[in-house]
Amino acid sequence: MADGIQPQPGIMEIALYQGGASHLDGVSNVLKLSSNENPLGPSDAAKEAVRRATHDLHRYPATDHARLRAAIAEVWGVDADRVFCGVGSGEVLKLLSDAYAGPGNEVVFTEHGFAMYPIYAHACGATPVVVPERERVVDVDAILAACTDNTRLVFIANPANPTGTMIGAGEVARLADGLPPQALLVLDGAYAEFVDGFDAGKSLVESRENVMMTRTFSKIYGLGGMRVGWGYGPQPVIDVLNRIRGPFNLSAPALAAAEAAVRDTEHTEKCRIDNARWREWMATALAELGVPSDTSTANFILARFADAEEANACDDHLRKAGIIVRRVAGYGLPHCLRITVGDESACRRVVHAVAQFKGAAG
Ligand SMILES: *Cc1c(COP(=O)(O)O)cnc(C)c1O
């Protein structure tokens, strides 16, 4: 096989990403709480924009994403010239890896970090470097200690998935300031909109040259099916990303949906408030059943059980009740289950099922 057709180095190291399941054999009325999707769905304006876009499906979409970038700039107070739009924030993260890392380089992330980070690192031939956290919280000192002359990228999600925890602005700034000069800090803000008043790293992007922030339309905007994300970073980085992306990476319906969604700030606000309310309710109810979790800042909670055996048994019970949550053993958290915050009835249903499991239903 030595002379056969071979992929680039690193690619065969990749374990396929496991998405959240969405159906259960023989169960109707399945409740999917495994992919951090918005239970309220997207803004009506976004759905209407997609319908309108169907009139022009024979036309190529905008290559400069100008209207979407302008809308993002208006709503989030960022500079449109330094906004980059991708096919989900996943594409932005992937292009950053391809552009800035390769064989001999290191890509740093933490032990419970998002499962796509090692995939992007391997895909570009770089070496993934996994750094410990402190009690399910990103540890800035551990990341700084792991950096070398070969470090090119540092990925952290803030809030983090699957832990739901955050680090403060001072800690993020200390991380940016402590990195070696050739390393770019990537702040993955997939859950940033769930945190009231949070700037997700915008001011750091504007005051430093080594910080990039990414955001997505898949979570609070309820548009996971449309595949739109964006990044905000230093002009030289944005220019590099624009060179390597496909000219028509975003479809016209996706661009239209995202533009309408970001402008519907009333819907976004309702989603944030509802999420916080039912997240607190669910976390408290589960804690009373003996299932604690760290205070979550996102749209899911990481429920902790006595051990892996109990977590798996609870997951089996939930599945029999038609409820799908996320096992997170692959994230180094075998004793935990990640449960997306649904609407009121979803939260009540999952708490009821956990109560049955704990033998305390009533
Ligand atoms: C869901 C999620 C994303 C979003 O990915 P998209 O490609 O934008 O759908 C990015 N990062 C983290 C940590 C996530 O949980």
The ligand as an SDF file (V2000), in Angstrom:
LIG
                    3D

 15 15  0  0  0  0  0  0  0  0999 V2000
  -22.5110   24.2350   18.2470 C   0  0  0  0  0  0  0  0  0  0  0  0
  -21.1270   24.7340   18.3640 C   0  0  0  0  0  0  0  0  0  0  0  0
  -20.5340   25.4140   17.3000 C   0  0  0  0  0  0  0  0  0  0  0  0
  -21.3570   25.7790   16.1090 C   0  0  0  0  0  0  0  0  0  0  0  0
  -21.0490   25.1040   14.9720 O   0  0  0  0  0  0  0  0  0  0  0  0
  -21.7480   25.5780   13.6150 P   0  0  0  0  0  0  0  0  0  0  0  0
  -20.7940   25.0720   12.6160 O   0  0  0  0  0  0  0  0  0  0  0  0
  -21.7850   27.0830   13.6540 O   0  0  0  0  0  0  0  0  0  0  0  0
  -23.1030   24.9700   13.5760 O   0  0  0  0  0  0  0  0  0  0  0  0
  -19.2380   25.8740   17.4450 C   0  0  0  0  0  0  0  0  0  0  0  0
  -18.5700   25.6910   18.5990 N   0  0  0  0  0  0  0  0  0  0  0  0
  -19.1160   25.0760   19.6390 C   0  0  0  0  0  0  0  0  0  0  0  0
  -18.3560   24.9500   20.9080 C   0  0  0  0  0  0  0  0  0  0  0  0
  -20.4050   24.5650   19.5480 C   0  0  0  0  0  0  0  0  0  0  0  0
  -20.9370   23.9230   20.5920 O   0  0  0  0  0  0  0  0  0  0  0  0
  1  2  1  0
  2  3  1  0
  2 14  2  0
  3  4  1  0
  3 10  2  0
  4  5  1  0
  5  6  1  0
  6  7  2  0
  6  8  1  0
  6  9  1  0
 10 11  1  0
 11 12  2  0
 12 13  1  0
 12 14  1  0
 14 15  1  0
M  END
$$$$
